[in-house]
Amino acid sequence: MKTQLSQLLDSNLGQGYIVASETLNIGEKAERIAKQAKNAQDENGEFAKMFASNIEQWMHEIADMAQKSIDRQLEKVEA
């Protein structure tokens, strides 16, 4: 995630802070799962590598969606 919690704290999101904070948590968790899936690809057999590769891709997609949501929240404040 390119956004850090400190950025949310420094912004003037008001009530939107709660949504942005929870979205940030979702994105960070997705990135952690993707990292674990990447590590599993290096350790296991071919089927496990394919499965872990899919999980890694899905988690990065979730993290990207979470980041886009935070970006929209921050754009509203800056506008």
N, C-alpha and C positions, 0 to 999 in steps of 0.2 A: 504494500500500500504506500502510495506516495504521501498521503496525508498522515500527519502525526497527531496524537492526542493534544499536544501542546498547541497546535494550530487551531484546534476546535475551541480550546479554552481561551485563546487570545481573540477569537472572532466574536462577533456580536450576533450570535444565532438566536438568542432568546429561547423560546420554546422549541425551536428547531434543533437545539443542541442535543436533546435527548435522542431524537431520531438519528442525527448524525453520529452520535457516540455509539449507539447500538449498531448502526451500519458499519462503523469502523471495526467494532468487535467481530462482526460477521466476516468481514474481509480479512482481518488478521487471522482468524481461526481457519479460514479457507486456505490461506497461504501456508499455515503450519501443517495442515493435512496434505497439501500438495508437496511440501518438502519431505514429509514422511513417505509419501508414495514414491517420490523420486529416489529416496534412499532404498526403498524396497526393490526398486527396479534393478539396482546394482547387486542385490544379495540373493535373489531368487531365480527360479527357472523361467523358461520362455513364456508360459501362460501367465505366471504371476507378473512378469514384466509388462505384458500387454495390458492386463487388468490395472496394474498400478499406473501405467502411462495414461489410461483413460481417466482414472481418478485425479491424477495430477492436472490434466487438461480441464476437467470439470471444475476443480477447485480454483484454478486460475480464472476461469470464466466467472465464477461467483465473486471472486475478489475484484475483478474488473467491474462487475455490476455494482458492487458496493462502493467502489471508488467513484463511479459516475454519479451515484446518488449523493455522495458527500459533496462532489464538485457542484452539483446543482444547488444544494443547500447553501454552500459558500458563495456561489454566484448571486443568489437572491440577496444576501447580506451586502455584498459589494455594490450592487446595482442601486 
